[in-house]
Amino acid sequence: MSESYYKVIDGKKYDREMLEIADRATQGKGDGRISLDDAKQLIEAVKDGGNYTDVEKDTMAHIRDNYKFTDEADAWFRDEIRRWAASK
């Protein structure tokens, strides 16, 4: 991971690791969408601190606005994050 936990975009703080996962997932090979395997990496980045923080929520909103998911990955991630957050 890079030098800072956060990446600032247009004056707003985002989770750098989550953005790096999204960047890696959509560059190079494949169809440029976040796959189920990529979504699993994103959920692990969210769960790493044991809490779905406001920065992580903002980061996911940014990712959803700027990256494309496969239908399978989108459905899985939404379901998984809801279940995990509800258990907190």
All heavy atoms as an XYZ file, in Angstrom:
717
protein
N       0.841     -1.175      0.000
C       0.000      0.000      0.000
C       0.885      1.236      0.000
O       2.006      1.212      0.444
C      -0.927     -0.028      1.223
C      -2.054      0.962      1.093
S      -3.524      0.573      2.032
C      -3.045      1.043      3.654
N       0.328      2.311     -0.474
C       1.078      3.559     -0.594
C       1.309      4.219      0.754
O       0.869      3.749      1.788
C       0.333      4.503     -1.527
O       0.257      3.940     -2.807
N       1.952      5.373      0.705
C       2.420      6.067      1.897
C       1.331      6.514      2.860
O       1.536      6.549      4.059
C       3.286      7.261      1.509
C       2.573      8.385      0.771
C       2.210      8.117     -0.683
O       2.744      7.173     -1.284
O       1.361      8.849     -1.202
N       0.158      6.860      2.386
C      -0.909      7.365      3.239
C      -2.119      6.456      3.154
O      -2.418      5.890      2.105
C      -1.302      8.786      2.789
O      -2.450      9.218      3.469
N      -2.846      6.334      4.257
C      -4.056      5.524      4.285
C      -5.119      6.125      3.369
O      -5.920      5.423      2.784
C      -4.587      5.439      5.721
C      -5.841      4.630      5.858
C      -5.794      3.237      5.932
C      -7.092      5.244      5.892
C      -6.938      2.486      6.028
C      -8.254      4.498      5.995
C      -8.169      3.122      6.074
O      -9.312      2.377      6.168
N      -5.120      7.445      3.248
C      -6.134      8.152      2.472
C      -5.596      8.651      1.140
O      -4.415      8.921      0.995
C      -6.660      9.369      3.249
C      -7.284      8.998      4.559
C      -6.646      9.295      5.751
C      -8.519      8.347      4.604
C      -7.221      8.946      6.961
C      -9.095      7.997      5.815
C      -8.446      8.302      6.991
O      -9.015      7.956      8.181
N      -6.502      8.791      0.191
C      -6.215      9.475     -1.057
C      -7.243     10.597     -1.148
O      -8.441     10.359     -0.998
C      -6.347      8.538     -2.251
C      -6.043      9.229     -3.558
C      -6.028      8.246     -4.718
C      -5.651      8.978     -5.992
N      -5.573      8.057     -7.119
N      -6.783     11.800     -1.382
C      -7.682     12.945     -1.464
C      -7.984     13.230     -2.929
O      -7.080     13.381     -3.750
C      -7.068     14.186     -0.776
C      -7.986     15.387     -0.916
C      -6.777     13.894      0.695
N      -9.278     13.281     -3.246
C      -9.749     13.581     -4.597
C     -10.749     14.721     -4.467
O     -11.739     14.596     -3.735
C     -10.419     12.358     -5.254
C      -9.437     11.189     -5.337
C     -10.956     12.724     -6.641
C     -10.061      9.882     -5.787
N     -10.474     15.805     -5.149
C     -11.346     16.986     -5.094
C     -11.641     17.407     -3.657
O     -12.770     17.744     -3.306
C     -12.653     16.740     -5.848
C     -12.431     16.546     -7.338
O     -11.447     17.118     -7.871
O     -13.226     15.831     -7.977
N     -10.611     17.336     -2.803
C     -10.733     17.792     -1.426
C     -11.407     16.818     -0.479
O     -11.587     17.120      0.704
N     -11.768     15.639     -0.951
C     -12.451     14.655     -0.111
C     -11.550     13.440      0.105
O     -10.879     12.987     -0.812
C     -13.761     14.229     -0.779
C     -14.620     13.381      0.085
C     -16.022     13.309     -0.488
C     -16.886     12.596      0.528
N     -18.267     12.914      0.401
N     -11.565     12.902      1.350
C     -10.724     11.752      1.685
C     -11.404     10.442      1.306
O     -12.590     10.243      1.582
C     -10.465     11.703      3.194
C      -9.391     12.622      3.681
C      -8.943     12.171      5.048
C      -9.269     13.195      6.089
N      -8.786     12.818      7.403
N     -10.614      9.572      0.698
C     -11.063      8.230      0.329
C     -10.046      7.204      0.822
O      -8.887      7.525      1.045
C     -11.208      8.107     -1.184
C     -12.274      9.001     -1.764
C     -11.945     10.193     -2.396
C     -13.624      8.660     -1.670
C     -12.921     11.023     -2.925
C     -14.605      9.485     -2.190
C     -14.246     10.663     -2.823
O     -15.217     11.484     -3.339
N     -10.492      5.968      0.947
C      -9.638      4.863      1.367
C      -8.740      4.471      0.186
O      -9.221      3.991     -0.843
C     -10.514      3.681      1.804
C      -9.726      2.505      2.307
O      -8.951      1.918      1.513
O      -9.888      2.153      3.487
N      -7.454      4.704      0.334
C      -6.497      4.462     -0.744
C      -6.484      2.996     -1.179
O      -6.482      2.695     -2.374
C      -5.095      4.886     -0.297
C      -4.033      4.686     -1.370
C      -2.664      5.130     -0.908
N      -2.615      6.543     -0.613
C      -2.425      7.498     -1.516
N      -2.278      7.174     -2.785
N      -2.383      8.762     -1.166
N      -6.490      2.075     -0.242
C      -6.429      0.654     -0.591
C      -7.623      0.243     -1.452
O      -7.469     -0.466     -2.449
C      -6.383     -0.212      0.670
C      -6.335     -1.697      0.353
C      -6.376     -2.580      1.590
O      -6.674     -2.086      2.696
O      -6.110     -3.776      1.430
N      -8.805      0.698     -1.097
C      -9.996      0.348     -1.866
C      -9.917      0.910     -3.288
O     -10.273      0.224     -4.253
C     -11.253      0.839     -1.151
C     -11.529      0.096      0.146
S     -12.869      0.830      1.112
C     -14.275      0.537      0.045
N      -9.430      2.135     -3.422
C      -9.276      2.729     -4.749
C      -8.234      1.974     -5.570
O      -8.409      1.768     -6.777
C      -8.888      4.203     -4.641
C      -9.972      5.134     -4.093
C      -9.404      6.528     -3.887
C     -11.185      5.161     -4.988
N      -7.160      1.545     -4.927
C      -6.129      0.786     -5.635
C      -6.672     -0.560     -6.110
O      -6.340     -1.014     -7.210
C      -4.897      0.617     -4.752
C      -4.124      1.919     -4.584
C      -2.959      1.827     -3.616
O      -2.794      0.795     -2.927
O      -2.206      2.824     -3.525
N      -7.508     -1.202     -5.296
C      -8.126     -2.465     -5.708
C      -8.995     -2.227     -6.944
O      -8.932     -2.976     -7.916
C      -8.952     -3.079     -4.554
C      -8.020     -3.576     -3.442
C      -9.835     -4.229     -5.065
C      -8.723     -3.922     -2.140
N      -9.815     -1.185     -6.911
C     -10.690     -0.866     -8.050
C      -9.866     -0.542     -9.297
O     -10.200     -0.990    -10.403
C     -11.617      0.284     -7.692
N      -8.790      0.214     -9.123
C      -7.923      0.546    -10.261
C      -7.309     -0.710    -10.873
O      -7.335     -0.890    -12.093
C      -6.807      1.504     -9.847
C      -7.286      2.933     -9.649
O      -8.366      3.292    -10.169
O      -6.567      3.692     -8.968
N      -6.749     -1.565    -10.028
C      -6.124     -2.802    -10.522
C      -7.161     -3.685    -11.222
O      -6.870     -4.316    -12.234
C      -5.480     -3.591     -9.383
C      -4.120     -3.103     -8.982
C      -3.391     -4.098     -8.082
N      -4.177     -4.553     -6.941
C      -4.210     -3.962     -5.750
N      -3.497     -2.872     -5.538
N      -4.941     -4.443     -4.777
N      -8.361     -3.729    -10.660
C      -9.408     -4.601    -11.187
C      -9.859     -4.184    -12.582
O     -10.287     -5.029    -13.378
C     -10.607     -4.602    -10.240
N      -9.770     -2.912    -12.890
C     -10.329     -2.418    -14.149
C      -9.280     -2.092    -15.199
O      -9.625     -1.655    -16.290
C     -11.201     -1.167    -13.887
O     -10.419     -0.168    -13.232
C     -12.408     -1.520    -13.020
N      -8.015     -2.311    -14.893
C      -6.945     -2.031    -15.849
C      -6.389     -3.328    -16.406
O      -6.435     -4.361    -15.757
C      -5.823     -1.244    -15.180
C      -6.239      0.138    -14.772
C      -5.161      0.870    -13.976
O      -4.153      0.297    -13.623
N      -5.408      2.130    -13.705
N      -5.861     -3.245    -17.600
C      -5.173     -4.395    -18.175
C      -6.133     -5.415    -18.740
O      -7.015     -5.094    -19.518
N      -5.982     -6.668    -18.319
C      -6.786     -7.748    -18.879
C      -8.226     -7.680    -18.392
O      -8.554     -7.004    -17.431
C      -6.169     -9.100    -18.527
C      -6.171     -9.406    -17.046
C      -5.526    -10.735    -16.780
C      -5.616    -11.034    -15.279
N      -5.042    -12.279    -14.941
N      -9.073     -8.418    -19.070
C     -10.478     -8.451    -18.683
C     -11.288     -7.392    -19.413
O     -10.827     -6.767    -20.357
N     -12.498     -7.191    -18.932
C     -13.419     -6.297    -19.631
C     -13.548     -4.928    -18.975
O     -14.444     -4.164    -19.297
C     -14.788     -6.955    -19.767
C     -15.441     -7.252    -18.436
O     -14.882     -6.889    -17.381
O     -16.531     -7.847    -18.436
N     -12.675     -4.628    -18.021
C     -12.693     -3.309    -17.400
C     -13.732     -3.149    -16.318
O     -14.006     -2.042    -15.886
N     -14.312     -4.270    -15.875
C     -15.305     -4.222    -14.809
C     -14.766     -4.929    -13.563
O     -13.890     -5.776    -13.646
C     -16.607     -4.887    -15.242
C     -17.289     -4.165    -16.387
C     -18.622     -4.775    -16.738
N     -18.459     -6.143    -17.220
C     -19.464     -7.000    -17.361
N     -20.693     -6.636    -17.079
N     -19.248     -8.219    -17.800
N     -15.328     -4.577    -12.433
C     -14.968     -5.222    -11.173
C     -15.706     -6.554    -11.115
O     -16.938     -6.595    -11.182
C     -15.321     -4.314     -9.983
C     -14.442     -3.053    -10.024
C     -15.161     -5.059     -8.659
C     -14.794     -1.994     -9.008
N     -14.933     -7.635    -11.022
C     -15.488     -8.992    -11.018
C     -15.826     -9.424     -9.592
O     -15.554     -8.706     -8.626
C     -14.463     -9.967    -11.596
O     -13.375    -10.111    -10.676
N     -16.393    -10.606     -9.475
C     -16.709    -11.162     -8.157
C     -15.445    -11.289     -7.313
O     -15.443    -10.925     -6.134
C     -17.408    -12.512     -8.302
C     -17.790    -13.216     -6.996
C     -18.710    -12.344     -6.147
C     -18.441    -14.548     -7.297
N     -14.353    -11.775     -7.894
C     -13.096    -11.889     -7.140
C     -12.605    -10.523     -6.675
O     -12.122    -10.376     -5.554
C     -12.010    -12.577     -7.973
C     -12.234    -14.078     -8.109
O     -12.975    -14.657     -7.287
O     -11.670    -14.667     -9.045
N     -12.748     -9.521     -7.525
C     -12.360     -8.161     -7.149
C     -13.251     -7.634     -6.021
O     -12.773     -6.989     -5.088
C     -12.459     -7.219     -8.342
C     -11.640     -7.671     -9.543
O     -10.528     -8.198     -9.337
O     -12.122     -7.490    -10.678
N     -14.541     -7.910     -6.112
C     -15.486     -7.479     -5.069
C     -15.134     -8.120     -3.730
O     -15.260     -7.482     -2.681
C     -16.916     -7.826     -5.476
N     -14.666     -9.352     -3.778
C     -14.245    -10.033     -2.539
C     -13.038     -9.334     -1.933
O     -12.918     -9.237     -0.709
C     -13.960    -11.508     -2.811
C     -15.234    -12.296     -3.078
C     -14.947    -13.749     -3.392
C     -16.252    -14.488     -3.656
N     -16.033    -15.913     -3.975
N     -12.139     -8.829     -2.767
C     -10.996     -8.066     -2.250
C     -11.477     -6.749     -1.635
O     -10.970     -6.331     -0.593
C     -10.001     -7.775     -3.369
C      -9.249     -8.991     -3.853
C      -8.331     -8.639     -4.999
O      -7.685     -7.599     -4.988
N      -8.268     -9.501     -5.997
N     -12.446     -6.116     -2.271
C     -12.988     -4.864     -1.727
C     -13.640     -5.091     -0.369
O     -13.451     -4.302      0.558
C     -14.004     -4.250     -2.689
C     -13.446     -3.483     -3.858
C     -14.555     -3.116     -4.841
C     -12.731     -2.219     -3.384
N     -14.396     -6.169     -0.224
C     -15.074     -6.413      1.053
C     -14.051     -6.684      2.143
O     -14.228     -6.263      3.286
C     -16.125     -7.541      0.945
C     -17.145     -7.444      2.087
C     -15.510     -8.905      1.006
C     -18.150     -6.374      1.954
N     -12.968     -7.346      1.815
C     -11.920     -7.577      2.810
C     -11.278     -6.267      3.240
O     -10.947     -6.087      4.408
C     -10.870     -8.563      2.279
C     -11.379     -9.984      2.168
C     -11.992    -10.516      3.463
O     -11.370    -10.360      4.542
O     -13.098    -11.084      3.400
N     -11.119     -5.351      2.302
C     -10.557     -4.035      2.648
C     -11.502     -3.277      3.571
O     -11.061     -2.553      4.462
C     -10.276     -3.228      1.379
N     -12.799     -3.429      3.368
C     -13.781     -2.792      4.246
C     -13.740     -3.422      5.634
O     -13.746     -2.737      6.653
C     -15.211     -2.894      3.655
C     -16.250     -2.474      4.678
C     -15.329     -2.066      2.393
N     -13.674     -4.736      5.672
C     -13.740     -5.463      6.949
C     -12.454     -5.363      7.766
O     -12.465     -5.686      8.950
C     -14.038     -6.945      6.689
C     -15.441     -7.207      6.217
C     -15.620     -8.702      5.993
C     -17.026     -9.072      5.624
N     -17.165    -10.527      5.431
N     -11.358     -4.919      7.160
C     -10.057     -4.949      7.839
C     -10.037     -4.204      9.167
O      -9.319     -4.585     10.078
C      -8.930     -4.474      6.922
C      -9.011     -2.989      6.578
O     -10.003     -2.328      6.923
O      -8.069     -2.499      5.940
N     -10.829     -3.167      9.302
C     -10.855     -2.414     10.556
C     -11.989     -2.814     11.478
O     -12.121     -2.271     12.578
N     -12.832     -3.750     11.016
C     -13.926     -4.224     11.838
C     -15.127     -3.293     11.876
O     -16.054     -3.512     12.642
N     -15.108     -2.238     11.040
C     -16.172     -1.248     11.059
C     -16.286     -0.641      9.667
O     -15.280     -0.385      9.019
C     -15.812     -0.173     12.098
C     -16.922      0.786     12.381
O     -18.051      0.607     11.940
N     -16.615      1.829     13.123
N     -17.507     -0.419      9.188
C     -17.728      0.211      7.887
C     -17.756      1.716      8.128
O     -18.771      2.301      8.460
C     -19.039     -0.286      7.294
C     -19.252     -0.003      5.823
C     -18.203      0.265      4.955
C     -20.529     -0.033      5.290
C     -18.417      0.505      3.604
C     -20.762      0.205      3.940
C     -19.705      0.467      3.106
O     -19.927      0.705      1.770
N     -16.605      2.346      7.979
C     -16.442      3.753      8.341
C     -17.080      4.675      7.298
O     -17.371      4.258      6.178
C     -14.949      4.116      8.457
O     -14.357      4.037      7.151
C     -14.222      3.205      9.429
N     -17.259      5.926      7.674
C     -17.791      6.912      6.738
C     -16.871      7.083      5.537
O     -17.348      7.250      4.404
C     -18.004      8.257      7.439
C     -19.188      8.230      8.394
O     -20.053      7.329      8.271
O     -19.247      9.108      9.273
N     -15.560      7.032      5.764
C     -14.607      7.147      4.647
C     -14.782      5.961      3.703
O     -14.783      6.126      2.475
C     -13.148      7.262      5.151
C     -12.156      7.114      4.006
C     -12.936      8.578      5.870
N     -14.946      4.765      4.244
C     -15.139      3.589      3.401
C     -16.469      3.679      2.643
O     -16.538      3.321      1.462
C     -15.070      2.314      4.233
C     -13.663      2.024      4.711
C     -13.586      0.964      5.790
O     -14.568      0.771      6.548
O     -12.522      0.319      5.883
N     -17.502      4.169      3.289
C     -18.797      4.352      2.613
C     -18.662      5.367      1.481
O     -19.176      5.149      0.382
C     -19.858      4.809      3.609
C     -20.259      3.726      4.588
C     -21.204      4.266      5.638
C     -21.453      3.232      6.711
N     -22.269      3.750      7.817
N     -17.975      6.473      1.747
C     -17.749      7.475      0.704
C     -16.925      6.895     -0.435
O     -17.172      7.186     -1.614
C     -17.037      8.704      1.282
C     -17.921      9.532      2.194
O     -19.164      9.359      2.184
O     -17.359     10.353      2.949
N     -15.946      6.070     -0.087
C     -15.097      5.452     -1.104
C     -15.924      4.511     -1.977
O     -15.787      4.514     -3.206
C     -13.917      4.700     -0.462
O     -13.196      5.607      0.381
C     -12.980      4.127     -1.517
N     -16.802      3.720     -1.358
C     -17.645      2.821     -2.148
C     -18.573      3.615     -3.049
O     -18.795      3.235     -4.203
C     -18.447      1.879     -1.245
C     -17.713      0.611     -0.880
S     -16.867     -0.242     -2.243
C     -18.195     -0.578     -3.385
N     -19.105      4.730     -2.575
C     -19.957      5.572     -3.414
C     -19.156      6.102     -4.604
O     -19.645      6.098     -5.747
C     -20.537      6.719     -2.593
N     -17.924      6.507     -4.350
C     -17.047      6.991     -5.418
C     -16.757      5.866     -6.420
O     -16.797      6.083     -7.635
C     -15.739      7.529     -4.822
C     -14.754      7.969     -5.847
N     -14.809      9.190     -6.474
C     -13.679      7.318     -6.380
C     -13.821      9.281     -7.338
N     -13.118      8.161     -7.299
N     -16.474      4.676     -5.910
C     -16.197      3.535     -6.786
C     -17.431      3.214     -7.618
O     -17.339      3.005     -8.829
C     -15.703      2.317     -5.967
C     -14.289      2.592     -5.431
C     -15.731      1.039     -6.817
C     -13.790      1.571     -4.425
N     -18.593      3.200     -7.005
C     -19.828      2.904     -7.745
C     -20.098      3.945     -8.832
O     -20.613      3.612     -9.901
C     -21.011      2.840     -6.798
C     -20.985      1.620     -5.949
C     -22.330      1.330     -5.343
N     -22.243      0.108     -4.584
C     -22.175     -1.107     -5.102
N     -22.187     -1.265     -6.401
N     -22.088     -2.159     -4.335
N     -19.750      5.193     -8.563
C     -19.967      6.270     -9.535
C     -18.946      6.275    -10.672
O     -19.221      6.809    -11.741
C     -19.919      7.640     -8.848
C     -21.119      7.900     -7.959
O     -22.142      7.187     -8.077
O     -21.030      8.835     -7.140
N     -17.775      5.691    -10.442
C     -16.678      5.824    -11.397
C     -16.146      4.525    -11.986
O     -15.283      4.562    -12.860
C     -15.526      6.587    -10.736
C     -15.922      8.015    -10.435
O     -15.931      8.860    -11.320
N     -16.295      8.290     -9.196
N     -16.619      3.397    -11.503
C     -16.175      2.090    -11.992
C     -17.404      1.237    -12.266
O     -18.451      1.448    -11.669
C     -15.301      1.376    -10.948
C     -14.042      2.110    -10.583
C     -14.058      3.128     -9.630
C     -12.825      1.779    -11.162
C     -12.897      3.801     -9.275
C     -11.653      2.449    -10.817
C     -11.701      3.455     -9.874
O     -10.556      4.109     -9.532
N     -17.244      0.258    -13.139
C     -18.342     -0.650    -13.448
C     -18.096     -2.003    -12.804
O     -16.969     -2.478    -12.758
C     -18.487     -0.817    -14.954
C     -18.930      0.456    -15.622
C     -19.146      0.269    -17.082
C     -19.517      1.621    -17.621
N     -19.991      1.716    -18.884
N     -19.179     -2.610    -12.319
C     -19.149     -3.941    -11.735
C     -19.846     -4.914    -12.689
O     -20.770     -4.518    -13.401
C     -19.948     -3.967    -10.426
C     -19.280     -3.333     -9.245
C     -19.164     -1.959     -9.145
C     -18.788     -4.108     -8.217
C     -18.569     -1.369     -8.044
C     -18.194     -3.536     -7.115
C     -18.079     -2.164     -7.022
N     -19.439     -6.182    -12.658
C     -20.265     -7.189    -13.314
C     -21.554     -7.279    -12.497
O     -21.573     -6.916    -11.308
C     -19.582     -8.576    -13.350
O     -19.406     -9.055    -12.017
C     -18.243     -8.533    -14.086
N     -22.617     -7.752    -13.110
C     -23.885     -7.883    -12.382
C     -23.718     -8.784    -11.168
O     -24.236     -8.491    -10.090
C     -24.982     -8.423    -13.298
C     -25.389     -7.431    -14.370
O     -25.113     -6.217    -14.220
O     -25.989     -7.865    -15.380
N     -22.997     -9.890    -11.350
C     -22.774    -10.839    -10.257
C     -22.010    -10.185     -9.104
O     -22.389    -10.332     -7.942
C     -21.990    -12.050    -10.782
C     -21.657    -13.073     -9.704
C     -20.777    -14.192    -10.211
O     -19.892    -13.944    -11.075
O     -20.960    -15.316     -9.721
N     -20.960     -9.449     -9.417
C     -20.147     -8.799     -8.385
C     -20.951     -7.728     -7.656
O     -20.869     -7.613     -6.427
C     -18.892     -8.187     -9.004
N     -21.739     -6.966     -8.398
C     -22.545     -5.910     -7.785
C     -23.562     -6.495     -6.817
O     -23.670     -6.035     -5.676
C     -23.244     -5.106     -8.882
C     -23.997     -3.918     -8.325
O     -23.422     -3.164     -7.514
O     -25.165     -3.736     -8.702
N     -24.282     -7.501     -7.246
C     -25.291     -8.123     -6.378
C     -24.634     -8.744     -5.147
O     -25.130     -8.586     -4.019
C     -26.071     -9.180     -7.160
N     -23.524     -9.453     -5.352
C     -22.850    -10.099     -4.228
C     -22.351     -9.064     -3.229
O     -22.546     -9.219     -2.026
C     -21.678    -10.951     -4.727
C     -20.971    -11.621     -3.596
C     -21.284    -12.823     -3.033
C     -19.852    -11.116     -2.859
N     -20.431    -13.092     -1.996
C     -19.538    -12.062     -1.864
C     -19.082     -9.962     -2.939
C     -18.491    -11.891     -0.961
C     -18.050     -9.780     -2.047
C     -17.759    -10.733     -1.067
N     -21.690     -8.011     -3.722
C     -21.127     -7.012     -2.817
C     -22.222     -6.328     -2.015
O     -22.105     -6.169     -0.799
C     -20.304     -5.967     -3.573
C     -19.579     -5.047     -2.634
C     -18.315     -5.368     -2.183
C     -20.178     -3.880     -2.167
C     -17.647     -4.539     -1.282
C     -19.526     -3.048     -1.274
C     -18.258     -3.383     -0.826
N     -23.297     -5.920     -2.660
C     -24.393     -5.242     -1.956
C     -24.981     -6.126     -0.870
O     -25.241     -5.666      0.247
C     -25.471     -4.807     -2.946
C     -25.043     -3.634     -3.804
C     -26.150     -3.263     -4.799
N     -25.715     -2.258     -5.734
C     -25.804     -0.953     -5.540
N     -26.294     -0.488     -4.414
N     -25.404     -0.116     -6.463
N     -25.196     -7.398     -1.186
C     -25.746     -8.333     -0.209
C     -24.770     -8.562      0.943
O     -25.153     -8.538      2.116
C     -26.085     -9.655     -0.904
C     -26.830    -10.602      0.009
O     -27.822    -10.175      0.628
O     -26.416    -11.783      0.094
N     -23.516     -8.766      0.604
C     -22.492     -9.043      1.623
C     -22.287     -7.863      2.561
O     -22.192     -8.038      3.781
C     -21.182     -9.420      0.927
C     -20.092     -9.877      1.847
C     -20.356    -11.213      2.513
O     -21.196    -11.992      2.030
O     -19.712    -11.490      3.550
N     -22.232     -6.652      2.033
C     -21.997     -5.485      2.877
C     -23.189     -5.234      3.788
O     -23.038     -4.876      4.946
C     -21.607     -4.223      2.046
C     -20.930     -3.188      2.939
C     -22.784     -3.615      1.353
C     -19.574     -3.539      3.420
N     -24.393     -5.475      3.270
C     -25.606     -5.317      4.104
C     -25.593     -6.302      5.268
O     -25.850     -5.934      6.406
C     -26.855     -5.553      3.256
C     -27.554     -4.303      2.821
C     -28.927     -4.594      2.257
N     -28.934     -5.514      1.131
C     -28.758     -5.165     -0.131
N     -28.570     -3.909     -0.453
N     -28.780     -6.056     -1.084
N     -25.306     -7.558      4.954
C     -25.277     -8.583      6.013
C     -24.194     -8.281      7.047
O     -24.422     -8.393      8.248
C     -25.029     -9.960      5.415
C     -26.275    -10.668      5.019
C     -25.975    -12.088      4.712
N     -24.896    -12.058      3.719
C     -24.678    -12.967      2.821
N     -25.414    -14.016      2.785
N     -23.709    -12.866      1.951
N     -23.013     -7.920      6.567
C     -21.905     -7.659      7.491
C     -22.193     -6.441      8.345
O     -21.994     -6.458      9.561
C     -20.603     -7.500      6.716
C     -19.442     -7.294      7.595
C     -18.809     -8.228      8.384
C     -18.740     -6.055      7.834
N     -17.780     -7.655      9.058
C     -17.715     -6.332      8.746
C     -18.894     -4.777      7.350
C     -16.839     -5.339      9.192
C     -18.025     -3.796      7.775
C     -17.007     -4.085      8.695
N     -22.660     -5.363      7.738
C     -22.949     -4.128      8.491
C     -24.070     -4.356      9.502
O     -24.028     -3.810     10.612
C     -23.308     -3.005      7.523
N     -25.049     -5.174      9.148
C     -26.166     -5.458     10.063
C     -25.708     -6.255     11.282
O     -26.317     -6.155     12.348
C     -27.266     -6.215      9.325
N     -24.625     -6.987     11.120
C     -24.126     -7.808     12.240
C     -23.300     -6.979     13.220
O     -22.924     -7.462     14.282
C     -23.308     -8.979     11.726
O     -22.052     -8.532     11.227
N     -23.016     -5.730     12.891
C     -22.182     -4.873     13.740
C     -23.000     -4.153     14.765
O     -24.060     -3.731     14.643
C     -21.412     -3.860     12.888
C     -20.411     -4.514     11.993
C     -19.307     -5.050     12.800
C     -18.570     -6.185     12.201
N     -17.785     -6.916     13.092
